[in-house]
Amino acid sequence: MKLVTREEMRELDRRTIEEIGILGLVLMENAGRGTAQIIKKRFGPEKKKVAIFCGRGNNGGDGLVVARYLKNWGWSVKVYLLSEKEKITGDAKVNLEVWLKMGGELKEILNEEELHLIKEEIEKFDLIVDALLGTGLKDEVKGISKEAIQLINALGKPVIAIDVPSGIDATSGKVLGVAVKATLTATFGLPKIGLLIHPGLEYTGELFVVDISIPQVLVEEMNLKHTLLDPQEIDLWPLRPRPLDTHKLSYGHLLIIAGSVGKTGAAAMAGEAALKMGTGLVTLGVPKSLNPIFEVKLTEVMTYPLSDKEGVFSEEALKEVLEILPGKTALAIGPGIGTERGAKKLTLELLKLSRVPMVIDADGINCLVGELEVLKSKKAPVILTPHPGEMARLLGITSKEVQSQRIELSREFAKKYGVILVLKGSRTVIAEPGGHVFINPTGNPGMASGGTGDILTGMIGGL
């Protein structure tokens, strides 16, 4: 599913109106009708009392359309307009006039005092619709809008946000001071990125996408760079049932360089995960002094003892890896290897010399700190799988800074160094050198456990 930034959605709206000839009033009608239908389906069939908070822009206009449909269906609706009626313009003004001509209830709220006076009145409604601030919001919410959002959140009622919860940056998902905590959000045309990443995700609630008649041809012409991974849209042809007349060598041979004293589990999990993915053969290159542990622990995964010093790879291990690398179809390095000289030499030199696809994780990533230019010397595709802390070390910034710019930093890194970057965490970001970014919506907090990253390394290497 394609995702859009604030600017991309604005451009799609503009082209739909100016080039295709679909009036803005039609788009607003489609948006409001679609939202009203979602409300009716989600909270009906019993008719409810609905309070709709409208701002002075097009988001408020969408809210007025919602009000009209719900009223026509027999629901009790009252609009609270955070503006003087005379200041409403454009398509929103048309829908305001229609609402008033059909006898719709409307109350102007022009200051914070008037807002507080309606608190008891608002508490009697079953549902609240947030049509205050739309996707164009860039600055921190202040004044009466801020007070209205705080009031809405304090009510404890189901809240339906129109397009985006007011106070959420549609592109980054950042909270601009304060934001509506929605029960569900009806967004228009295409999902906005900020609704599907943290912290905006936490304010969005259940997300619905309303078709407002944006032509698909315009969407395709935009060459949108952000995609939400949808299991129903993923091409699983490479994982199709295997032909009968095949053998283990038909499915690749993965070499994993992993492990050190106290970190044998990381290596074992990576190797076993690769086998679970269906890899034909898996060889685990491990420190020689630890090899007896692996011989006991592992059955199907083969091991290859490499030179070490007190349980960590020595510099001599590089020559040995290069001797066994021919015939392998992929290479993974990093889980539990440490950052001593031998491990660092292995990582940096294999990056320059390997001619098979390479996955770098964990300590392999830590070995790249201060050495990122080596990525430009690679001879084959490279995938890096950092968690936020490792990404922060690579870039010389804090984890907090990484988390606040996950998409931007991932895309810039992938483009600059020509790698595929998998930034792990809730809503994992996958960026490729061409600038495309994919967001993975799967996973759960139970995965916040040591070892899941090592398993991911084996899975990616296996694939």
TARAWO-V885862 format. One record per pair of residues at least 12 apart in sequence whose C-alpha atoms are under 6 Angstrom apart, sorted by the first residue. I is the first residue (numbers start at 1). J is the second residue. If there is no record, write none. Layout:
<<I;J> <I;J>>
This chain:
<<1;227> <1;228> <2;226> <2;227> <3;191> <3;192> <3;193> <3;226> <3;227> <4;192> <4;193> <5;171> <5;192> <6;170> <6;171> <25;91> <27;212> <28;62> <30;212> <31;212> <32;62> <32;65> <32;66> <34;210> <35;186> <36;66> <47;75> <48;75> <49;76> <49;77> <49;125> <49;126> <50;77> <50;125> <50;127> <50;128> <51;77> <51;78> <51;128> <52;79> <52;128> <52;129> <53;80> <53;130> <53;131> <54;81> <54;131> <54;132> <55;82> <55;132> <56;88> <58;92> <59;131> <59;134> <60;131> <60;132> <61;92> <63;131> <78;105> <78;106> <79;106> <80;106> <80;107> <80;108> <81;108> <81;109> <82;108> <82;109> <82;110> <83;110> <112;144> <127;158> <128;159> <129;159> <129;160> <129;161> <130;161> <131;162> <133;166> <135;170> <140;176> <140;177> <141;177> <149;180> <158;183> <159;182> <159;183> <160;182> <160;183> <160;184> <160;185> <161;182> <161;185> <162;186> <163;186> <163;187> <163;188> <165;180> <166;179> <166;180> <167;179> <170;192> <170;194> <171;193> <171;194> <172;194> <173;194> <173;199> <173;200> <174;199> <181;203> <182;203> <182;204> <182;205> <183;205> <184;205> <184;206> <184;207> <185;204> <185;207> <186;208> <186;209> <187;209> <188;209> <188;210> <189;211> <189;212> <225;436> <226;437> <226;438> <227;438> <228;438> <228;439> <229;439> <229;440> <248;280> <249;280> <251;279> <251;280> <252;279> <252;280> <252;329> <253;280> <253;281> <253;282> <253;328> <253;329> <254;282> <254;328> <254;330> <254;331> <255;283> <255;284> <255;331> <256;284> <256;285> <256;331> <256;332> <256;333> <257;285> <257;333> <258;286> <258;334> <258;335> <258;336> <258;337> <259;286> <259;336> <259;337> <260;311> <260;312> <260;336> <260;337> <261;311> <263;336> <266;335> <266;336> <266;454> <267;335> <269;455> <270;454> <270;455> <270;458> <271;458> <273;455> <273;458> <273;459> <274;458> <274;459> <274;462> <277;459> <277;462> <279;462> <282;301> <283;302> <283;303> <284;303> <284;304> <285;303> <285;304> <285;305> <286;305> <286;306> <287;305> <287;306> <287;308> <287;311> <287;312> <287;313> <288;305> <288;306> <288;307> <288;308> <289;311> <291;305> <313;342> <313;343> <314;342> <315;342> <318;346> <329;356> <330;356> <330;357> <331;358> <332;358> <332;359> <332;360> <333;360> <333;364> <334;360> <334;361> <334;362> <334;363> <334;364> <335;362> <335;454> <337;363> <338;363> <339;367> <344;367> <351;378> <352;377> <352;378> <355;379> <355;380> <356;380> <357;380> <357;381> <357;382> <358;382> <359;382> <359;383> <359;384> <360;384> <361;385> <369;394> <376;417> <382;419> <383;419> <383;420> <383;421> <384;421> <385;422> <385;423> <386;423> <387;423> <387;424> <410;431> <411;431> <411;435> <414;431> <414;432> <414;433> <415;433> <418;433> <419;433> <420;432> <427;439> <427;440> <427;441> <428;440>>
